[in-house]
Amino acid sequence: MDNADRASTLENDARERAIAKHHTKTGISSLYCRFCEELIPEARRKLLVTDLCVDCAMIEEKRNRI
Ligand SMILES: [Zn+2]
């Protein structure tokens, strides 16, 4: 393996790691609310897997109860 090969391999590794990191970050919960498209606070996204903001989750919860 010459230097050019090694460089491109390192580049690929870094890219794959970045993609994997991105996936774990966004794979847990949606970044934006499914209904109002507001940004869901990070604390909420870490706390539970959701694709709704606090307000829409409450509306959805009430609707599910009926
Ligand atoms: Zn919402």
N, CA, C, O and the ligand as a Tripos MOL2 file, in Angstrom:
@<TRIPOS>MOLECULE
protein
  265   263    67     0     0
PROTEIN
NO_CHARGES

@<TRIPOS>ATOM
      1 N           0.8580   -1.2050    0.0000 N.3       1 MET1
      2 CA          0.0000    0.0000    0.0000 C.3       1 MET1
      3 C           0.8890    1.2480    0.0000 C.2       1 MET1
      4 O           1.7570    1.4010    0.8590 O.2       1 MET1
      5 N           0.6610    2.1390   -0.9790 N.am      2 ASP2
      6 CA          1.4660    3.3680   -0.9740 C.3       2 ASP2
      7 C           0.7310    4.4690   -0.1900 C.2       2 ASP2
      8 O          -0.3710    4.2740    0.3230 O.2       2 ASP2
      9 N           1.3870    5.6180   -0.1260 N.am      3 ASN3
     10 CA          0.8280    6.6980    0.7070 C.3       3 ASN3
     11 C          -0.5350    7.1830    0.2300 C.2       3 ASN3
     12 O          -1.4050    7.5290    1.0300 O.2       3 ASN3
     13 N          -0.7020    7.2020   -1.0860 N.am      4 ALA4
     14 CA         -1.9750    7.6950   -1.6350 C.3       4 ALA4
     15 C          -3.1160    6.7740   -1.2210 C.2       4 ALA4
     16 O          -4.1990    7.2380   -0.8630 O.2       4 ALA4
     17 N          -2.8640    5.4480   -1.2720 N.am      5 ASP5
     18 CA         -3.8840    4.4830   -0.8730 C.3       5 ASP5
     19 C          -4.2370    4.6440    0.6030 C.2       5 ASP5
     20 O          -5.4040    4.6270    0.9950 O.2       5 ASP5
     21 N          -3.1860    4.8000    1.4020 N.am      6 ARG6
     22 CA         -3.3970    4.9090    2.8460 C.3       6 ARG6
     23 C          -4.2330    6.1570    3.1610 C.2       6 ARG6
     24 O          -5.1150    6.1310    4.0180 O.2       6 ARG6
     25 N          -3.9330    7.2470    2.4470 N.am      7 ALA7
     26 CA         -4.6540    8.5070    2.6700 C.3       7 ALA7
     27 C          -6.1270    8.3440    2.3430 C.2       7 ALA7
     28 O          -6.9920    8.8020    3.0900 O.2       7 ALA7
     29 N          -6.4110    7.6860    1.2200 N.am      8 SER8
     30 CA         -7.8200    7.5560    0.8280 C.3       8 SER8
     31 C          -8.5520    6.5990    1.7580 C.2       8 SER8
     32 O          -9.7490    6.7620    1.9970 O.2       8 SER8
     33 N          -7.8440    5.5990    2.2880 N.am      9 THR9
     34 CA         -8.4620    4.6790    3.2460 C.3       9 THR9
     35 C          -8.8350    5.4160    4.5330 C.2       9 THR9
     36 O          -9.9180    5.2230    5.0850 O.2       9 THR9
     37 N          -7.9220    6.2590    4.9940 N.am     10 LEU10
     38 CA         -8.1990    7.0430    6.1920 C.3      10 LEU10
     39 C          -9.3850    7.9630    5.9590 C.2      10 LEU10
     40 O         -10.2300    8.1520    6.8340 O.2      10 LEU10
     41 N          -9.4290    8.5250    4.7670 N.am     11 GLU11
     42 CA        -10.5140    9.4340    4.4110 C.3      11 GLU11
     43 C         -11.8520    8.6820    4.4380 C.2      11 GLU11
     44 O         -12.8480    9.1860    4.9560 O.2      11 GLU11
     45 N         -11.8550    7.4900    3.8810 N.am     12 ASN12
     46 CA        -13.0760    6.6770    3.8610 C.3      12 ASN12
     47 C         -13.5080    6.2990    5.2690 C.2      12 ASN12
     48 O         -14.6950    6.3360    5.5930 O.2      12 ASN12
     49 N         -12.5400    5.9350    6.1060 N.am     13 ASP13
     50 CA        -12.8480    5.5810    7.4910 C.3      13 ASP13
     51 C         -13.5100    6.7450    8.2050 C.2      13 ASP13
     52 O         -14.5120    6.5770    8.9000 O.2      13 ASP13
     53 N         -12.9360    7.9290    8.0240 N.am     14 ALA14
     54 CA        -13.4640    9.1230    8.6850 C.3      14 ALA14
     55 C         -14.8720    9.4070    8.2000 C.2      14 ALA14
     56 O         -15.7520    9.7790    8.9760 O.2      14 ALA14
     57 N         -15.0690    9.2260    6.9010 N.am     15 ARG15
     58 CA        -16.3890    9.4970    6.3390 C.3      15 ARG15
     59 C         -17.4220    8.5010    6.8680 C.2      15 ARG15
     60 O         -18.5420    8.8710    7.2200 O.2      15 ARG15
     61 N         -17.0200    7.2370    6.9160 N.am     16 GLU16
     62 CA        -17.9400    6.2030    7.4100 C.3      16 GLU16
     63 C         -18.2900    6.4220    8.8780 C.2      16 GLU16
     64 O         -19.4270    6.2130    9.3010 O.2      16 GLU16
     65 N         -17.2900    6.8460    9.6420 N.am     17 ARG17
     66 CA        -17.5350    7.1390   11.0550 C.3      17 ARG17
     67 C         -18.4890    8.3090   11.1990 C.2      17 ARG17
     68 O         -19.3820    8.2960   12.0470 O.2      17 ARG17
     69 N         -18.2950    9.3210   10.3660 N.am     18 ALA18
     70 CA        -19.1500   10.5070   10.4090 C.3      18 ALA18
     71 C         -20.5850   10.1290   10.0700 C.2      18 ALA18
     72 O         -21.5220   10.6100   10.7070 O.2      18 ALA18
     73 N         -20.7610    9.2730    9.0720 N.am     19 ILE19
     74 CA        -22.0980    8.8270    8.6670 C.3      19 ILE19
     75 C         -22.7330    8.0100    9.7910 C.2      19 ILE19
     76 O         -23.9050    8.2080   10.1120 O.2      19 ILE19
     77 N         -21.9750    7.1010   10.3850 N.am     20 ALA20
     78 CA        -22.4810    6.2540   11.4640 C.3      20 ALA20
     79 C         -22.9120    7.1110   12.6480 C.2      20 ALA20
     80 O         -23.9540    6.8720   13.2590 O.2      20 ALA20
     81 N         -22.0970    8.1100   12.9610 N.am     21 LYS21
     82 CA        -22.3860    9.0250   14.0540 C.3      21 LYS21
     83 C         -23.6770    9.7890   13.7550 C.2      21 LYS21
     84 O         -24.5350    9.9680   14.6190 O.2      21 LYS21
     85 N         -23.7780   10.2250   12.5220 N.am     22 HIS22
     86 CA        -24.9680   10.9650   12.0960 C.3      22 HIS22
     87 C         -26.2100   10.0860   12.2410 C.2      22 HIS22
     88 O         -27.2580   10.5490   12.6900 O.2      22 HIS22
     89 N         -26.0830    8.8190   11.8600 N.am     23 HIS23
     90 CA        -27.2110    7.8970   11.9280 C.3      23 HIS23
     91 C         -27.6420    7.6360   13.3640 C.2      23 HIS23
     92 O         -28.8380    7.6010   13.6550 O.2      23 HIS23
     93 N         -26.6790    7.4520   14.2650 N.am     24 THR24
     94 CA        -27.0510    7.2000   15.6650 C.3      24 THR24
     95 C         -27.7300    8.4310   16.2360 C.2      24 THR24
     96 O         -28.6580    8.3260   17.0380 O.2      24 THR24
     97 N         -27.2650    9.5900   15.8210 N.am     25 LYS25
     98 CA        -27.8370   10.8410   16.3210 C.3      25 LYS25
     99 C         -29.2780   11.0180   15.8610 C.2      25 LYS25
    100 O         -30.1560   11.3500   16.6570 O.2      25 LYS25
    101 N         -29.5140   10.7980   14.5820 N.am     26 THR26
    102 CA        -30.8480   11.0720   14.0370 C.3      26 THR26
    103 C         -31.7310    9.8320   14.0460 C.2      26 THR26
    104 O         -32.9440    9.9330   13.8610 O.2      26 THR26
    105 N         -31.1230    8.6440   14.2630 N.am     27 GLY27
    106 CA        -31.8960    7.4080   14.2310 C.3      27 GLY27
    107 C         -32.7160    7.1900   15.4830 C.2      27 GLY27
    108 O         -33.6390    6.3750   15.4750 O.2      27 GLY27
    109 N         -32.4100    7.8880   16.5480 N.am     28 ILE28
    110 CA        -33.1100    7.7220   17.8170 C.3      28 ILE28
    111 C         -34.4920    8.3690   17.7310 C.2      28 ILE28
    112 O         -35.5140    7.7060   17.9090 O.2      28 ILE28
    113 N         -34.5050    9.6380   17.4630 N.am     29 SER29
    114 CA        -35.7640   10.3660   17.3150 C.3      29 SER29
    115 C         -35.6460   11.3120   16.1350 C.2      29 SER29
    116 O         -34.5470   11.6470   15.6940 O.2      29 SER29
    117 N         -36.7910   11.7330   15.6360 N.am     30 SER30
    118 CA        -36.7830   12.7240   14.5700 C.3      30 SER30
    119 C         -36.2860   14.0540   15.1170 C.2      30 SER30
    120 O         -36.5170   14.3960   16.2770 O.2      30 SER30
    121 N         -35.6070   14.7850   14.2680 N.am     31 LEU31
    122 CA        -35.0840   16.0890   14.6720 C.3      31 LEU31
    123 C         -36.2210   17.1130   14.6940 C.2      31 LEU31
    124 O         -36.2390   18.0380   15.5060 O.2      31 LEU31
    125 N         -37.1640   16.9160   13.7770 N.am     32 TYR32
    126 CA        -38.2750   17.8590   13.6690 C.3      32 TYR32
    127 C         -39.6150   17.1550   13.8830 C.2      32 TYR32
    128 O         -39.7730   15.9790   13.5560 O.2      32 TYR32
    129 N         -40.5560   17.8830   14.4290 N.am     33 CYS33
    130 CA        -41.8800   17.3570   14.7120 C.3      33 CYS33
    131 C         -42.5920   16.9560   13.4180 C.2      33 CYS33
    132 O         -42.5420   17.6720   12.4180 O.2      33 CYS33
    133 N         -43.2460   15.8120   13.4580 N.am     34 ARG34
    134 CA        -43.9590   15.2740   12.3020 C.3      34 ARG34
    135 C         -45.1380   16.1810   11.9200 C.2      34 ARG34
    136 O         -45.4880   16.2910   10.7450 O.2      34 ARG34
    137 N         -45.7470   16.8280   12.9240 N.am     35 PHE35
    138 CA        -46.9470   17.6330   12.6720 C.3      35 PHE35
    139 C         -46.6140   19.0860   12.3500 C.2      35 PHE35
    140 O         -46.9620   19.5840   11.2800 O.2      35 PHE35
    141 N         -45.9450   19.7590   13.2700 N.am     36 CYS36
    142 CA        -45.7430   21.2070   13.0980 C.3      36 CYS36
    143 C         -44.3460   21.5410   12.5720 C.2      36 CYS36
    144 O         -44.0560   22.7040   12.2920 O.2      36 CYS36
    145 N         -43.4930   20.5500   12.4370 N.am     37 GLU37
    146 CA        -42.1400   20.7230   11.8960 C.3      37 GLU37
    147 C         -41.2620   21.6410   12.7410 C.2      37 GLU37
    148 O         -40.2770   22.2020   12.2610 O.2      37 GLU37
    149 N         -41.6440   21.7800   14.0150 N.am     38 GLU38
    150 CA        -40.7840   22.4900   14.9520 C.3      38 GLU38
    151 C         -39.6320   21.5800   15.3470 C.2      38 GLU38
    152 O         -39.7670   20.3560   15.3430 O.2      38 GLU38
    153 N         -38.5110   22.1780   15.6850 N.am     39 LEU39
    154 CA        -37.3700   21.4000   16.1660 C.3      39 LEU39
    155 C         -37.7150   20.7900   17.5310 C.2      39 LEU39
    156 O         -38.1320   21.4920   18.4530 O.2      39 LEU39
    157 N         -37.5340   19.4750   17.6380 N.am     40 ILE40
    158 CA        -37.7900   18.8060   18.9130 C.3      40 ILE40
    159 C         -36.5590   18.9960   19.7900 C.2      40 ILE40
    160 O         -35.4460   18.7030   19.3530 O.2      40 ILE40
    161 N         -36.7360   19.4860   21.0330 N.am     41 PRO41
    162 CA        -35.5800   19.7270   21.9090 C.3      41 PRO41
    163 C         -34.7440   18.4650   22.1020 C.2      41 PRO41
    164 O         -35.2770   17.3600   22.2040 O.2      41 PRO41
    165 N         -33.4330   18.6490   22.1500 N.am     42 GLU42
    166 CA        -32.5100   17.5200   22.2450 C.3      42 GLU42
    167 C         -32.7930   16.6810   23.4870 C.2      42 GLU42
    168 O         -32.7210   15.4530   23.4360 O.2      42 GLU42
    169 N         -33.1110   17.3310   24.5930 N.am     43 ALA43
    170 CA        -33.3910   16.6280   25.8540 C.3      43 ALA43
    171 C         -34.5530   15.6570   25.6590 C.2      43 ALA43
    172 O         -34.5270   14.5310   26.1560 O.2      43 ALA43
    173 N         -35.5620   16.1060   24.9350 N.am     44 ARG44
    174 CA        -36.7480   15.2680   24.6910 C.3      44 ARG44
    175 C         -36.3940   14.1050   23.7680 C.2      44 ARG44
    176 O         -36.8430   12.9790   23.9790 O.2      44 ARG44
    177 N         -35.5950   14.3790   22.7550 N.am     45 ARG45
    178 CA        -35.2110   13.3310   21.8060 C.3      45 ARG45
    179 C         -34.3670   12.2530   22.4840 C.2      45 ARG45
    180 O         -34.4370   11.0780   22.1220 O.2      45 ARG45
    181 N         -33.5760   12.6600   23.4600 N.am     46 LYS46
    182 CA        -32.7330   11.6980   24.1830 C.3      46 LYS46
    183 C         -33.5540   10.8930   25.1680 C.2      46 LYS46
    184 O         -33.2620    9.7270   25.4330 O.2      46 LYS46
    185 N         -34.5900   11.5270   25.7090 N.am     47 LEU47
    186 CA        -35.4220   10.9320   26.7480 C.3      47 LEU47
    187 C         -36.2930    9.8210   26.1870 C.2      47 LEU47
    188 O         -36.4650    8.7820   26.8240 O.2      47 LEU47
    189 N         -36.8440   10.0340   24.9940 N.am     48 LEU48
    190 CA        -37.7130    9.0200   24.4090 C.3      48 LEU48
    191 C         -37.6370    9.0880   22.8960 C.2      48 LEU48
    192 O         -37.2570   10.1020   22.3100 O.2      48 LEU48
    193 N         -38.0140    7.9650   22.2780 N.am     49 VAL49
    194 CA        -38.0350    7.9350   20.8140 C.3      49 VAL49
    195 C         -39.3540    8.5390   20.3610 C.2      49 VAL49
    196 O         -40.4220    7.9890   20.6320 O.2      49 VAL49
    197 N         -39.2810    9.6530   19.6820 N.am     50 THR50
    198 CA        -40.4950   10.3470   19.2740 C.3      50 THR50
    199 C         -40.2670   11.0950   17.9710 C.2      50 THR50
    200 O         -39.1360   11.4160   17.6070 O.2      50 THR50
    201 N         -41.3550   11.3640   17.2850 N.am     51 ASP51
    202 CA        -41.2590   12.2370   16.1280 C.3      51 ASP51
    203 C         -42.2490   13.3950   16.2710 C.2      51 ASP51
    204 O         -42.6680   14.0170   15.2940 O.2      51 ASP51
    205 N         -42.6060   13.6570   17.5440 N.am     52 LEU52
    206 CA        -43.5230   14.7620   17.8440 C.3      52 LEU52
    207 C         -42.9040   15.6820   18.8880 C.2      52 LEU52
    208 O         -42.1790   15.2290   19.7730 O.2      52 LEU52
    209 N         -43.1940   16.9800   18.7810 N.am     53 CYS53
    210 CA        -42.7630   17.9160   19.8090 C.3      53 CYS53
    211 C         -43.6850   17.7630   21.0190 C.2      53 CYS53
    212 O         -44.6650   17.0190   20.9620 O.2      53 CYS53
    213 N         -43.3760   18.4610   22.1090 N.am     54 VAL54
    214 CA        -44.1460   18.3180   23.3450 C.3      54 VAL54
    215 C         -45.6160   18.6590   23.0940 C.2      54 VAL54
    216 O         -46.5060   17.9120   23.5000 O.2      54 VAL54
    217 N         -45.8660   19.7760   22.4330 N.am     55 ASP55
    218 CA        -47.2370   20.2330   22.1940 C.3      55 ASP55
    219 C         -48.0280   19.2310   21.3640 C.2      55 ASP55
    220 O         -49.1540   18.8850   21.7190 O.2      55 ASP55
    221 N         -47.4550   18.7680   20.2750 N.am     56 CYS56
    222 CA        -48.1630   17.8450   19.3970 C.3      56 CYS56
    223 C         -48.3350   16.4810   20.0550 C.2      56 CYS56
    224 O         -49.3360   15.8050   19.8170 O.2      56 CYS56
    225 N         -47.3840   16.0710   20.8710 N.am     57 ALA57
    226 CA        -47.4980   14.8020   21.5880 C.3      57 ALA57
    227 C         -48.6860   14.8540   22.5430 C.2      57 ALA57
    228 O         -49.4050   13.8680   22.7050 O.2      57 ALA57
    229 N         -48.8870   16.0110   23.1730 N.am     58 MET58
    230 CA        -50.0160   16.1720   24.0880 C.3      58 MET58
    231 C         -51.3360   16.1350   23.3260 C.2      58 MET58
    232 O         -52.3020   15.5150   23.7720 O.2      58 MET58
    233 N         -51.3710   16.7900   22.1950 N.am     59 ILE59
    234 CA        -52.5760   16.7820   21.3510 C.3      59 ILE59
    235 C         -52.8720   15.3540   20.8930 C.2      59 ILE59
    236 O         -54.0150   14.8980   20.9330 O.2      59 ILE59
    237 N         -51.8400   14.6730   20.4660 N.am     60 GLU60
    238 CA        -51.9830   13.2980   19.9770 C.3      60 GLU60
    239 C         -52.4560   12.3720   21.1020 C.2      60 GLU60
    240 O         -53.2700   11.4740   20.8880 O.2      60 GLU60
    241 N         -51.9310   12.6120   22.2920 N.am     61 GLU61
    242 CA        -52.3030   11.8030   23.4550 C.3      61 GLU61
    243 C         -53.7850   11.9770   23.7820 C.2      61 GLU61
    244 O         -54.4890   11.0060   24.0620 O.2      61 GLU61
    245 N         -54.2430   13.2200   23.7420 N.am     62 LYS62
    246 CA        -55.6550   13.5100   24.0060 C.3      62 LYS62
    247 C         -56.5320   12.8640   22.9480 C.2      62 LYS62
    248 O         -57.5940   12.3160   23.2450 O.2      62 LYS62
    249 N         -56.0710   12.9380   21.7130 N.am     63 ARG63
    250 CA        -56.8560   12.3820   20.6120 C.3      63 ARG63
    251 C         -56.9520   10.8540   20.7200 C.2      63 ARG63
    252 O         -57.9820   10.2580   20.4050 O.2      63 ARG63
    253 N         -55.8680   10.2450   21.1680 N.am     64 ASN64
    254 CA        -55.8560    8.7830   21.3130 C.3      64 ASN64
    255 C         -56.7750    8.3080   22.4350 C.2      64 ASN64
    256 O         -57.2260    7.1630   22.4480 O.2      64 ASN64
    257 N         -57.0400    9.2040   23.3650 N.am     65 ARG65
    258 CA        -57.8560    8.8430   24.5220 C.3      65 ARG65
    259 C         -59.3430    8.7820   24.1670 C.2      65 ARG65
    260 O         -60.1150    8.0450   24.7810 O.2      65 ARG65
    261 N         -59.7180    9.5580   23.1790 N.am     66 ILE66
    262 CA        -61.1420    9.6230   22.7800 C.3      66 ILE66
    263 C         -61.5420    8.3680   22.0080 C.2      66 ILE66
    264 O         -62.6940    8.2410   21.5920 O.2      66 ILE66
    265 ZN        -45.2480   19.6870   16.9160 Zn       67 ZN67
@<TRIPOS>BOND
     1     1     2 1
     2     2     3 1
     3     3     4 2
     4     3     5 am
     5     5     6 1
     6     6     7 1
     7     7     8 2
     8     7     9 am
     9     9    10 1
    10    10    11 1
    11    11    12 2
    12    11    13 am
    13    13    14 1
    14    14    15 1
    15    15    16 2
    16    15    17 am
    17    17    18 1
    18    18    19 1
    19    19    20 2
    20    19    21 am
    21    21    22 1
    22    22    23 1
    23    23    24 2
    24    23    25 am
    25    25    26 1
    26    26    27 1
    27    27    28 2
    28    27    29 am
    29    29    30 1
    30    30    31 1
    31    31    32 2
    32    31    33 am
    33    33    34 1
    34    34    35 1
    35    35    36 2
    36    35    37 am
    37    37    38 1
    38    38    39 1
    39    39    40 2
    40    39    41 am
    41    41    42 1
    42    42    43 1
    43    43    44 2
    44    43    45 am
    45    45    46 1
    46    46    47 1
    47    47    48 2
    48    47    49 am
    49    49    50 1
    50    50    51 1
    51    51    52 2
    52    51    53 am
    53    53    54 1
    54    54    55 1
    55    55    56 2
    56    55    57 am
    57    57    58 1
    58    58    59 1
    59    59    60 2
    60    59    61 am
    61    61    62 1
    62    62    63 1
    63    63    64 2
    64    63    65 am
    65    65    66 1
    66    66    67 1
    67    67    68 2
    68    67    69 am
    69    69    70 1
    70    70    71 1
    71    71    72 2
    72    71    73 am
    73    73    74 1
    74    74    75 1
    75    75    76 2
    76    75    77 am
    77    77    78 1
    78    78    79 1
    79    79    80 2
    80    79    81 am
    81    81    82 1
    82    82    83 1
    83    83    84 2
    84    83    85 am
    85    85    86 1
    86    86    87 1
    87    87    88 2
    88    87    89 am
    89    89    90 1
    90    90    91 1
    91    91    92 2
    92    91    93 am
    93    93    94 1
    94    94    95 1
    95    95    96 2
    96    95    97 am
    97    97    98 1
    98    98    99 1
    99    99   100 2
   100    99   101 am
   101   101   102 1
   102   102   103 1
   103   103   104 2
   104   103   105 am
   105   105   106 1
   106   106   107 1
   107   107   108 2
   108   107   109 am
   109   109   110 1
   110   110   111 1
   111   111   112 2
   112   111   113 am
   113   113   114 1
   114   114   115 1
   115   115   116 2
   116   115   117 am
   117   117   118 1
   118   118   119 1
   119   119   120 2
   120   119   121 am
   121   121   122 1
   122   122   123 1
   123   123   124 2
   124   123   125 am
   125   125   126 1
   126   126   127 1
   127   127   128 2
   128   127   129 am
   129   129   130 1
   130   130   131 1
   131   131   132 2
   132   131   133 am
   133   133   134 1
   134   134   135 1
   135   135   136 2
   136   135   137 am
   137   137   138 1
   138   138   139 1
   139   139   140 2
   140   139   141 am
   141   141   142 1
   142   142   143 1
   143   143   144 2
   144   143   145 am
   145   145   146 1
   146   146   147 1
   147   147   148 2
   148   147   149 am
   149   149   150 1
   150   150   151 1
   151   151   152 2
   152   151   153 am
   153   153   154 1
   154   154   155 1
   155   155   156 2
   156   155   157 am
   157   157   158 1
   158   158   159 1
   159   159   160 2
   160   159   161 am
   161   161   162 1
   162   162   163 1
   163   163   164 2
   164   163   165 am
   165   165   166 1
   166   166   167 1
   167   167   168 2
   168   167   169 am
   169   169   170 1
   170   170   171 1
   171   171   172 2
   172   171   173 am
   173   173   174 1
   174   174   175 1
   175   175   176 2
   176   175   177 am
   177   177   178 1
   178   178   179 1
   179   179   180 2
   180   179   181 am
   181   181   182 1
   182   182   183 1
   183   183   184 2
   184   183   185 am
   185   185   186 1
   186   186   187 1
   187   187   188 2
   188   187   189 am
   189   189   190 1
   190   190   191 1
   191   191   192 2
   192   191   193 am
   193   193   194 1
   194   194   195 1
   195   195   196 2
   196   195   197 am
   197   197   198 1
   198   198   199 1
   199   199   200 2
   200   199   201 am
   201   201   202 1
   202   202   203 1
   203   203   204 2
   204   203   205 am
   205   205   206 1
   206   206   207 1
   207   207   208 2
   208   207   209 am
   209   209   210 1
   210   210   211 1
   211   211   212 2
   212   211   213 am
   213   213   214 1
   214   214   215 1
   215   215   216 2
   216   215   217 am
   217   217   218 1
   218   218   219 1
   219   219   220 2
   220   219   221 am
   221   221   222 1
   222   222   223 1
   223   223   224 2
   224   223   225 am
   225   225   226 1
   226   226   227 1
   227   227   228 2
   228   227   229 am
   229   229   230 1
   230   230   231 1
   231   231   232 2
   232   231   233 am
   233   233   234 1
   234   234   235 1
   235   235   236 2
   236   235   237 am
   237   237   238 1
   238   238   239 1
   239   239   240 2
   240   239   241 am
   241   241   242 1
   242   242   243 1
   243   243   244 2
   244   243   245 am
   245   245   246 1
   246   246   247 1
   247   247   248 2
   248   247   249 am
   249   249   250 1
   250   250   251 1
   251   251   252 2
   252   251   253 am
   253   253   254 1
   254   254   255 1
   255   255   256 2
   256   255   257 am
   257   257   258 1
   258   258   259 1
   259   259   260 2
   260   259   261 am
   261   261   262 1
   262   262   263 1
   263   263   264 2
@<TRIPOS>SUBSTRUCTURE
     1 MET1         2 RESIDUE 1 A MET
     2 ASP2         6 RESIDUE 1 A ASP
     3 ASN3        10 RESIDUE 1 A ASN
     4 ALA4        14 RESIDUE 1 A ALA
     5 ASP5        18 RESIDUE 1 A ASP
     6 ARG6        22 RESIDUE 1 A ARG
     7 ALA7        26 RESIDUE 1 A ALA
     8 SER8        30 RESIDUE 1 A SER
     9 THR9        34 RESIDUE 1 A THR
    10 LEU10       38 RESIDUE 1 A LEU
    11 GLU11       42 RESIDUE 1 A GLU
    12 ASN12       46 RESIDUE 1 A ASN
    13 ASP13       50 RESIDUE 1 A ASP
    14 ALA14       54 RESIDUE 1 A ALA
    15 ARG15       58 RESIDUE 1 A ARG
    16 GLU16       62 RESIDUE 1 A GLU
    17 ARG17       66 RESIDUE 1 A ARG
    18 ALA18       70 RESIDUE 1 A ALA
    19 ILE19       74 RESIDUE 1 A ILE
    20 ALA20       78 RESIDUE 1 A ALA
    21 LYS21       82 RESIDUE 1 A LYS
    22 HIS22       86 RESIDUE 1 A HIS
    23 HIS23       90 RESIDUE 1 A HIS
    24 THR24       94 RESIDUE 1 A THR
    25 LYS25       98 RESIDUE 1 A LYS
    26 THR26      102 RESIDUE 1 A THR
    27 GLY27      106 RESIDUE 1 A GLY
    28 ILE28      110 RESIDUE 1 A ILE
    29 SER29      114 RESIDUE 1 A SER
    30 SER30      118 RESIDUE 1 A SER
    31 LEU31      122 RESIDUE 1 A LEU
    32 TYR32      126 RESIDUE 1 A TYR
    33 CYS33      130 RESIDUE 1 A CYS
    34 ARG34      134 RESIDUE 1 A ARG
    35 PHE35      138 RESIDUE 1 A PHE
    36 CYS36      142 RESIDUE 1 A CYS
    37 GLU37      146 RESIDUE 1 A GLU
    38 GLU38      150 RESIDUE 1 A GLU
    39 LEU39      154 RESIDUE 1 A LEU
    40 ILE40      158 RESIDUE 1 A ILE
    41 PRO41      162 RESIDUE 1 A PRO
    42 GLU42      166 RESIDUE 1 A GLU
    43 ALA43      170 RESIDUE 1 A ALA
    44 ARG44      174 RESIDUE 1 A ARG
    45 ARG45      178 RESIDUE 1 A ARG
    46 LYS46      182 RESIDUE 1 A LYS
    47 LEU47      186 RESIDUE 1 A LEU
    48 LEU48      190 RESIDUE 1 A LEU
    49 VAL49      194 RESIDUE 1 A VAL
    50 THR50      198 RESIDUE 1 A THR
    51 ASP51      202 RESIDUE 1 A ASP
    52 LEU52      206 RESIDUE 1 A LEU
    53 CYS53      210 RESIDUE 1 A CYS
    54 VAL54      214 RESIDUE 1 A VAL
    55 ASP55      218 RESIDUE 1 A ASP
    56 CYS56      222 RESIDUE 1 A CYS
    57 ALA57      226 RESIDUE 1 A ALA
    58 MET58      230 RESIDUE 1 A MET
    59 ILE59      234 RESIDUE 1 A ILE
    60 GLU60      238 RESIDUE 1 A GLU
    61 GLU61      242 RESIDUE 1 A GLU
    62 LYS62      246 RESIDUE 1 A LYS
    63 ARG63      250 RESIDUE 1 A ARG
    64 ASN64      254 RESIDUE 1 A ASN
    65 ARG65      258 RESIDUE 1 A ARG
    66 ILE66      262 RESIDUE 1 A ILE
    67 ZN67       265 GROUP 0 **** ****
